[in-house]
Every structure is written in C-alpha cells, then in structure tokens.
Amino acid sequence: MEQEKEIKNSNRPSGDIYSKTEGKDPETGVEIPTDEAVEQAKEWVDKQNQM
C-alpha cells in the first residue's frame, strides 16, 4: 500500500500504545508489540471496563 504523504517524525505522537515492541513492520512502519505488552494492555482495558 502506498502512502500519499510520508509521515514526518514531527507529526508523530510522543508516546506509543505499547511499552515494549519487537520491531517495526518494514512496509508500514507500524510497531509490532511483544506478547507481554499485548497482555498488559488487555489487562488494563479489562480493568478499566470493570469500573
């Protein structure tokens, strides 16, 4: 998939969703989270939904 505009570092958010990543997808640049990071994120969401 081609992007119309390249994402510039100045337009990127200062934080990411996952605290730990295995790397980035070479085609999209999307970070690939570790299994542990996904589990932690799921636990956080589950806890927030119980409130």
mmJSON file of the N, C-alpha and C atoms, coordinates in Angstrom:
{"data_MODEL":{"atom_site":{
"group_PDB":["ATOM","ATOM","ATOM","ATOM","ATOM","ATOM","ATOM","ATOM","ATOM","ATOM","ATOM","ATOM","ATOM","ATOM","ATOM","ATOM","ATOM","ATOM","ATOM","ATOM","ATOM","ATOM","ATOM","ATOM","ATOM","ATOM","ATOM","ATOM","ATOM","ATOM","ATOM","ATOM","ATOM","ATOM","ATOM","ATOM","ATOM","ATOM","ATOM","ATOM","ATOM","ATOM","ATOM","ATOM","ATOM","ATOM","ATOM","ATOM","ATOM","ATOM","ATOM","ATOM","ATOM","ATOM","ATOM","ATOM","ATOM","ATOM","ATOM","ATOM","ATOM","ATOM","ATOM","ATOM","ATOM","ATOM","ATOM","ATOM","ATOM","ATOM","ATOM","ATOM","ATOM","ATOM","ATOM","ATOM","ATOM","ATOM","ATOM","ATOM","ATOM","ATOM","ATOM","ATOM","ATOM","ATOM","ATOM","ATOM","ATOM","ATOM","ATOM","ATOM","ATOM","ATOM","ATOM","ATOM","ATOM","ATOM","ATOM","ATOM","ATOM","ATOM","ATOM","ATOM","ATOM","ATOM","ATOM","ATOM","ATOM","ATOM","ATOM","ATOM","ATOM","ATOM","ATOM","ATOM","ATOM","ATOM","ATOM","ATOM","ATOM","ATOM","ATOM","ATOM","ATOM","ATOM","ATOM","ATOM","ATOM","ATOM","ATOM","ATOM","ATOM","ATOM","ATOM","ATOM","ATOM","ATOM","ATOM","ATOM","ATOM","ATOM","ATOM","ATOM","ATOM","ATOM","ATOM","ATOM","ATOM","ATOM","ATOM","ATOM","ATOM"],
"id":[1,2,3,4,5,6,7,8,9,10,11,12,13,14,15,16,17,18,19,20,21,22,23,24,25,26,27,28,29,30,31,32,33,34,35,36,37,38,39,40,41,42,43,44,45,46,47,48,49,50,51,52,53,54,55,56,57,58,59,60,61,62,63,64,65,66,67,68,69,70,71,72,73,74,75,76,77,78,79,80,81,82,83,84,85,86,87,88,89,90,91,92,93,94,95,96,97,98,99,100,101,102,103,104,105,106,107,108,109,110,111,112,113,114,115,116,117,118,119,120,121,122,123,124,125,126,127,128,129,130,131,132,133,134,135,136,137,138,139,140,141,142,143,144,145,146,147,148,149,150,151,152,153],
"type_symbol":["N","C","C","N","C","C","N","C","C","N","C","C","N","C","C","N","C","C","N","C","C","N","C","C","N","C","C","N","C","C","N","C","C","N","C","C","N","C","C","N","C","C","N","C","C","N","C","C","N","C","C","N","C","C","N","C","C","N","C","C","N","C","C","N","C","C","N","C","C","N","C","C","N","C","C","N","C","C","N","C","C","N","C","C","N","C","C","N","C","C","N","C","C","N","C","C","N","C","C","N","C","C","N","C","C","N","C","C","N","C","C","N","C","C","N","C","C","N","C","C","N","C","C","N","C","C","N","C","C","N","C","C","N","C","C","N","C","C","N","C","C","N","C","C","N","C","C","N","C","C","N","C","C"],
"label_atom_id":["N","CA","C","N","CA","C","N","CA","C","N","CA","C","N","CA","C","N","CA","C","N","CA","C","N","CA","C","N","CA","C","N","CA","C","N","CA","C","N","CA","C","N","CA","C","N","CA","C","N","CA","C","N","CA","C","N","CA","C","N","CA","C","N","CA","C","N","CA","C","N","CA","C","N","CA","C","N","CA","C","N","CA","C","N","CA","C","N","CA","C","N","CA","C","N","CA","C","N","CA","C","N","CA","C","N","CA","C","N","CA","C","N","CA","C","N","CA","C","N","CA","C","N","CA","C","N","CA","C","N","CA","C","N","CA","C","N","CA","C","N","CA","C","N","CA","C","N","CA","C","N","CA","C","N","CA","C","N","CA","C","N","CA","C","N","CA","C","N","CA","C","N","CA","C","N","CA","C"],
"label_alt_id":[null,null,null,null,null,null,null,null,null,null,null,null,null,null,null,null,null,null,null,null,null,null,null,null,null,null,null,null,null,null,null,null,null,null,null,null,null,null,null,null,null,null,null,null,null,null,null,null,null,null,null,null,null,null,null,null,null,null,null,null,null,null,null,null,null,null,null,null,null,null,null,null,null,null,null,null,null,null,null,null,null,null,null,null,null,null,null,null,null,null,null,null,null,null,null,null,null,null,null,null,null,null,null,null,null,null,null,null,null,null,null,null,null,null,null,null,null,null,null,null,null,null,null,null,null,null,null,null,null,null,null,null,null,null,null,null,null,null,null,null,null,null,null,null,null,null,null,null,null,null,null,null,null],
"label_comp_id":["MET","MET","MET","GLU","GLU","GLU","GLN","GLN","GLN","GLU","GLU","GLU","LYS","LYS","LYS","GLU","GLU","GLU","ILE","ILE","ILE","LYS","LYS","LYS","ASN","ASN","ASN","SER","SER","SER","ASN","ASN","ASN","ARG","ARG","ARG","PRO","PRO","PRO","SER","SER","SER","GLY","GLY","GLY","ASP","ASP","ASP","ILE","ILE","ILE","TYR","TYR","TYR","SER","SER","SER","LYS","LYS","LYS","THR","THR","THR","GLU","GLU","GLU","GLY","GLY","GLY","LYS","LYS","LYS","ASP","ASP","ASP","PRO","PRO","PRO","GLU","GLU","GLU","THR","THR","THR","GLY","GLY","GLY","VAL","VAL","VAL","GLU","GLU","GLU","ILE","ILE","ILE","PRO","PRO","PRO","THR","THR","THR","ASP","ASP","ASP","GLU","GLU","GLU","ALA","ALA","ALA","VAL","VAL","VAL","GLU","GLU","GLU","GLN","GLN","GLN","ALA","ALA","ALA","LYS","LYS","LYS","GLU","GLU","GLU","TRP","TRP","TRP","VAL","VAL","VAL","ASP","ASP","ASP","LYS","LYS","LYS","GLN","GLN","GLN","ASN","ASN","ASN","GLN","GLN","GLN","MET","MET","MET"],
"label_asym_id":["A","A","A","A","A","A","A","A","A","A","A","A","A","A","A","A","A","A","A","A","A","A","A","A","A","A","A","A","A","A","A","A","A","A","A","A","A","A","A","A","A","A","A","A","A","A","A","A","A","A","A","A","A","A","A","A","A","A","A","A","A","A","A","A","A","A","A","A","A","A","A","A","A","A","A","A","A","A","A","A","A","A","A","A","A","A","A","A","A","A","A","A","A","A","A","A","A","A","A","A","A","A","A","A","A","A","A","A","A","A","A","A","A","A","A","A","A","A","A","A","A","A","A","A","A","A","A","A","A","A","A","A","A","A","A","A","A","A","A","A","A","A","A","A","A","A","A","A","A","A","A","A","A"],
"label_entity_id":["1","1","1","1","1","1","1","1","1","1","1","1","1","1","1","1","1","1","1","1","1","1","1","1","1","1","1","1","1","1","1","1","1","1","1","1","1","1","1","1","1","1","1","1","1","1","1","1","1","1","1","1","1","1","1","1","1","1","1","1","1","1","1","1","1","1","1","1","1","1","1","1","1","1","1","1","1","1","1","1","1","1","1","1","1","1","1","1","1","1","1","1","1","1","1","1","1","1","1","1","1","1","1","1","1","1","1","1","1","1","1","1","1","1","1","1","1","1","1","1","1","1","1","1","1","1","1","1","1","1","1","1","1","1","1","1","1","1","1","1","1","1","1","1","1","1","1","1","1","1","1","1","1"],
"label_seq_id":[1,1,1,2,2,2,3,3,3,4,4,4,5,5,5,6,6,6,7,7,7,8,8,8,9,9,9,10,10,10,11,11,11,12,12,12,13,13,13,14,14,14,15,15,15,16,16,16,17,17,17,18,18,18,19,19,19,20,20,20,21,21,21,22,22,22,23,23,23,24,24,24,25,25,25,26,26,26,27,27,27,28,28,28,29,29,29,30,30,30,31,31,31,32,32,32,33,33,33,34,34,34,35,35,35,36,36,36,37,37,37,38,38,38,39,39,39,40,40,40,41,41,41,42,42,42,43,43,43,44,44,44,45,45,45,46,46,46,47,47,47,48,48,48,49,49,49,50,50,50,51,51,51],
"pdbx_PDB_ins_code":[null,null,null,null,null,null,null,null,null,null,null,null,null,null,null,null,null,null,null,null,null,null,null,null,null,null,null,null,null,null,null,null,null,null,null,null,null,null,null,null,null,null,null,null,null,null,null,null,null,null,null,null,null,null,null,null,null,null,null,null,null,null,null,null,null,null,null,null,null,null,null,null,null,null,null,null,null,null,null,null,null,null,null,null,null,null,null,null,null,null,null,null,null,null,null,null,null,null,null,null,null,null,null,null,null,null,null,null,null,null,null,null,null,null,null,null,null,null,null,null,null,null,null,null,null,null,null,null,null,null,null,null,null,null,null,null,null,null,null,null,null,null,null,null,null,null,null,null,null,null,null,null,null],
"Cartn_x":[0.846,0.0,0.889,0.671,1.461,0.771,1.56,1.035,1.123,0.102,0.132,1.182,1.297,2.274,3.073,4.336,5.183,4.941,4.901,4.71,6.026,5.98,7.172,7.265,8.479,8.676,8.056,8.013,7.438,5.932,5.275,3.834,3.461,4.471,4.21,3.876,3.04,2.758,4.004,4.065,5.244,5.27,4.118,4.067,3.4,3.663,3.058,2.095,1.257,0.283,0.985,1.954,2.628,3.973,4.297,5.553,6.747,6.522,7.62,7.264,8.206,7.955,9.076,8.729,9.709,10.431,9.809,10.381,9.28,9.563,8.574,8.379,7.15,6.849,7.602,8.398,9.201,8.393,7.205,6.396,5.595,5.035,4.145,4.781,5.831,6.448,5.677,4.643,3.842,4.631,4.659,5.392,4.685,5.476,4.963,5.193,4.118,4.293,4.714,5.356,5.675,4.389,4.395,3.219,2.937,3.991,3.834,3.154,3.531,2.924,1.447,1.093,-0.314,-1.115,-0.555,-1.237,-1.446,-0.419,-0.544,-1.605,-1.654,-2.652,-4.055,-4.206,-5.518,-5.973,-5.063,-5.406,-5.854,-5.156,-5.515,-6.917,-7.204,-8.525,-9.601,-9.357,-10.337,-10.62,-9.569,-9.738,-10.537,-10.268,-10.982,-12.46,-12.759,-14.14,-14.95,-14.281,-14.988,-15.445,-14.906,-15.234,-16.596],
"Cartn_y":[-1.177,0.0,1.237,2.117,3.329,4.449,5.241,6.382,7.618,8.458,9.691,10.644,10.684,11.56,10.73,10.993,10.308,10.912,10.067,10.55,11.144,12.372,13.046,12.842,12.711,12.498,13.615,14.826,15.939,15.788,14.977,14.766,13.519,12.77,11.542,11.85,11.045,11.256,10.981,11.598,11.421,10.058,9.399,8.091,7.08,5.827,4.746,3.981,3.189,2.4,1.337,0.674,-0.423,0.029,-0.446,-0.046,-0.792,-2.014,-2.822,-3.318,-3.173,-3.625,-4.541,-5.429,-6.35,-5.703,-4.704,-4.038,-3.349,-3.053,-2.385,-3.174,-3.147,-3.757,-2.964,-3.623,-2.895,-2.144,-2.611,-1.956,-0.775,-0.936,0.098,0.976,0.468,1.219,1.092,0.254,0.052,-0.813,-0.369,-1.121,-2.438,-3.482,-4.805,-5.012,-5.099,-5.238,-6.647,-6.753,-8.072,-8.681,-9.987,-10.659,-10.106,-9.85,-9.318,-7.949,-7.1,-5.774,-5.871,-6.815,-7.006,-7.487,-8.417,-8.925,-7.808,-6.977,-5.869,-4.882,-4.58,-3.656,-4.233,-5.526,-6.172,-6.149,-6.438,-6.41,-5.016,-3.983,-2.613,-2.286,-2.662,-2.39,-3.137,-4.405,-5.189,-4.541,-4.062,-3.432,-2.136,-1.346,-0.087,-0.339,-1.423,-1.733,-2.237,-2.692,-3.169,-2.018,-0.857,0.292,0.828],
"Cartn_z":[0.0,0.0,0.0,-0.899,-0.969,-0.209,0.457,1.198,0.321,0.398,-0.372,0.176,1.495,2.131,3.129,3.188,4.159,5.541,6.569,7.934,8.417,8.847,9.336,10.848,11.354,12.787,13.614,13.101,13.854,14.033,13.189,13.284,14.071,14.517,15.256,16.709,17.347,18.765,19.603,20.782,21.631,22.303,22.422,23.061,22.168,22.474,21.714,22.602,22.002,22.751,23.591,23.011,23.691,24.228,25.434,26.056,25.481,25.029,24.505,23.11,22.187,20.825,20.365,19.44,18.863,17.693,17.101,15.937,15.168,13.913,13.064,11.781,11.287,10.006,8.937,8.117,7.137,6.081,5.773,4.743,5.284,6.485,7.015,8.082,8.734,9.829,11.129,11.147,12.351,13.327,14.595,15.602,15.915,16.117,16.458,17.949,18.745,20.189,20.58,21.75,22.295,22.84,23.021,23.603,24.997,25.761,27.114,27.092,26.147,26.04,25.694,24.832,24.46,25.67,26.43,27.627,28.652,28.858,29.809,29.359,28.071,27.548,27.707,27.441,27.593,29.046,29.973,31.397,31.821,31.316,31.663,31.149,29.902,29.323,30.098,30.408,31.165,32.523,33.186,34.489,34.365,33.33,33.125,32.814,32.117,31.758,32.949,33.991,35.19,36.081,35.871,36.73,36.423],
"occupancy":[1.0,1.0,1.0,1.0,1.0,1.0,1.0,1.0,1.0,1.0,1.0,1.0,1.0,1.0,1.0,1.0,1.0,1.0,1.0,1.0,1.0,1.0,1.0,1.0,1.0,1.0,1.0,1.0,1.0,1.0,1.0,1.0,1.0,1.0,1.0,1.0,1.0,1.0,1.0,1.0,1.0,1.0,1.0,1.0,1.0,1.0,1.0,1.0,1.0,1.0,1.0,1.0,1.0,1.0,1.0,1.0,1.0,1.0,1.0,1.0,1.0,1.0,1.0,1.0,1.0,1.0,1.0,1.0,1.0,1.0,1.0,1.0,1.0,1.0,1.0,1.0,1.0,1.0,1.0,1.0,1.0,1.0,1.0,1.0,1.0,1.0,1.0,1.0,1.0,1.0,1.0,1.0,1.0,1.0,1.0,1.0,1.0,1.0,1.0,1.0,1.0,1.0,1.0,1.0,1.0,1.0,1.0,1.0,1.0,1.0,1.0,1.0,1.0,1.0,1.0,1.0,1.0,1.0,1.0,1.0,1.0,1.0,1.0,1.0,1.0,1.0,1.0,1.0,1.0,1.0,1.0,1.0,1.0,1.0,1.0,1.0,1.0,1.0,1.0,1.0,1.0,1.0,1.0,1.0,1.0,1.0,1.0,1.0,1.0,1.0,1.0,1.0,1.0],
"B_iso_or_equiv":[0.0,0.0,0.0,0.0,0.0,0.0,0.0,0.0,0.0,0.0,0.0,0.0,0.0,0.0,0.0,0.0,0.0,0.0,0.0,0.0,0.0,0.0,0.0,0.0,0.0,0.0,0.0,0.0,0.0,0.0,0.0,0.0,0.0,0.0,0.0,0.0,0.0,0.0,0.0,0.0,0.0,0.0,0.0,0.0,0.0,0.0,0.0,0.0,0.0,0.0,0.0,0.0,0.0,0.0,0.0,0.0,0.0,0.0,0.0,0.0,0.0,0.0,0.0,0.0,0.0,0.0,0.0,0.0,0.0,0.0,0.0,0.0,0.0,0.0,0.0,0.0,0.0,0.0,0.0,0.0,0.0,0.0,0.0,0.0,0.0,0.0,0.0,0.0,0.0,0.0,0.0,0.0,0.0,0.0,0.0,0.0,0.0,0.0,0.0,0.0,0.0,0.0,0.0,0.0,0.0,0.0,0.0,0.0,0.0,0.0,0.0,0.0,0.0,0.0,0.0,0.0,0.0,0.0,0.0,0.0,0.0,0.0,0.0,0.0,0.0,0.0,0.0,0.0,0.0,0.0,0.0,0.0,0.0,0.0,0.0,0.0,0.0,0.0,0.0,0.0,0.0,0.0,0.0,0.0,0.0,0.0,0.0,0.0,0.0,0.0,0.0,0.0,0.0],
"pdbx_formal_charge":[null,null,null,null,null,null,null,null,null,null,null,null,null,null,null,null,null,null,null,null,null,null,null,null,null,null,null,null,null,null,null,null,null,null,null,null,null,null,null,null,null,null,null,null,null,null,null,null,null,null,null,null,null,null,null,null,null,null,null,null,null,null,null,null,null,null,null,null,null,null,null,null,null,null,null,null,null,null,null,null,null,null,null,null,null,null,null,null,null,null,null,null,null,null,null,null,null,null,null,null,null,null,null,null,null,null,null,null,null,null,null,null,null,null,null,null,null,null,null,null,null,null,null,null,null,null,null,null,null,null,null,null,null,null,null,null,null,null,null,null,null,null,null,null,null,null,null,null,null,null,null,null,null],
"auth_seq_id":[1,1,1,2,2,2,3,3,3,4,4,4,5,5,5,6,6,6,7,7,7,8,8,8,9,9,9,10,10,10,11,11,11,12,12,12,13,13,13,14,14,14,15,15,15,16,16,16,17,17,17,18,18,18,19,19,19,20,20,20,21,21,21,22,22,22,23,23,23,24,24,24,25,25,25,26,26,26,27,27,27,28,28,28,29,29,29,30,30,30,31,31,31,32,32,32,33,33,33,34,34,34,35,35,35,36,36,36,37,37,37,38,38,38,39,39,39,40,40,40,41,41,41,42,42,42,43,43,43,44,44,44,45,45,45,46,46,46,47,47,47,48,48,48,49,49,49,50,50,50,51,51,51],
"auth_comp_id":["MET","MET","MET","GLU","GLU","GLU","GLN","GLN","GLN","GLU","GLU","GLU","LYS","LYS","LYS","GLU","GLU","GLU","ILE","ILE","ILE","LYS","LYS","LYS","ASN","ASN","ASN","SER","SER","SER","ASN","ASN","ASN","ARG","ARG","ARG","PRO","PRO","PRO","SER","SER","SER","GLY","GLY","GLY","ASP","ASP","ASP","ILE","ILE","ILE","TYR","TYR","TYR","SER","SER","SER","LYS","LYS","LYS","THR","THR","THR","GLU","GLU","GLU","GLY","GLY","GLY","LYS","LYS","LYS","ASP","ASP","ASP","PRO","PRO","PRO","GLU","GLU","GLU","THR","THR","THR","GLY","GLY","GLY","VAL","VAL","VAL","GLU","GLU","GLU","ILE","ILE","ILE","PRO","PRO","PRO","THR","THR","THR","ASP","ASP","ASP","GLU","GLU","GLU","ALA","ALA","ALA","VAL","VAL","VAL","GLU","GLU","GLU","GLN","GLN","GLN","ALA","ALA","ALA","LYS","LYS","LYS","GLU","GLU","GLU","TRP","TRP","TRP","VAL","VAL","VAL","ASP","ASP","ASP","LYS","LYS","LYS","GLN","GLN","GLN","ASN","ASN","ASN","GLN","GLN","GLN","MET","MET","MET"],
"auth_asym_id":["A","A","A","A","A","A","A","A","A","A","A","A","A","A","A","A","A","A","A","A","A","A","A","A","A","A","A","A","A","A","A","A","A","A","A","A","A","A","A","A","A","A","A","A","A","A","A","A","A","A","A","A","A","A","A","A","A","A","A","A","A","A","A","A","A","A","A","A","A","A","A","A","A","A","A","A","A","A","A","A","A","A","A","A","A","A","A","A","A","A","A","A","A","A","A","A","A","A","A","A","A","A","A","A","A","A","A","A","A","A","A","A","A","A","A","A","A","A","A","A","A","A","A","A","A","A","A","A","A","A","A","A","A","A","A","A","A","A","A","A","A","A","A","A","A","A","A","A","A","A","A","A","A"],
"auth_atom_id":["N","CA","C","N","CA","C","N","CA","C","N","CA","C","N","CA","C","N","CA","C","N","CA","C","N","CA","C","N","CA","C","N","CA","C","N","CA","C","N","CA","C","N","CA","C","N","CA","C","N","CA","C","N","CA","C","N","CA","C","N","CA","C","N","CA","C","N","CA","C","N","CA","C","N","CA","C","N","CA","C","N","CA","C","N","CA","C","N","CA","C","N","CA","C","N","CA","C","N","CA","C","N","CA","C","N","CA","C","N","CA","C","N","CA","C","N","CA","C","N","CA","C","N","CA","C","N","CA","C","N","CA","C","N","CA","C","N","CA","C","N","CA","C","N","CA","C","N","CA","C","N","CA","C","N","CA","C","N","CA","C","N","CA","C","N","CA","C","N","CA","C","N","CA","C","N","CA","C"],
"pdbx_PDB_model_num":[1,1,1,1,1,1,1,1,1,1,1,1,1,1,1,1,1,1,1,1,1,1,1,1,1,1,1,1,1,1,1,1,1,1,1,1,1,1,1,1,1,1,1,1,1,1,1,1,1,1,1,1,1,1,1,1,1,1,1,1,1,1,1,1,1,1,1,1,1,1,1,1,1,1,1,1,1,1,1,1,1,1,1,1,1,1,1,1,1,1,1,1,1,1,1,1,1,1,1,1,1,1,1,1,1,1,1,1,1,1,1,1,1,1,1,1,1,1,1,1,1,1,1,1,1,1,1,1,1,1,1,1,1,1,1,1,1,1,1,1,1,1,1,1,1,1,1,1,1,1,1,1,1]
}}}
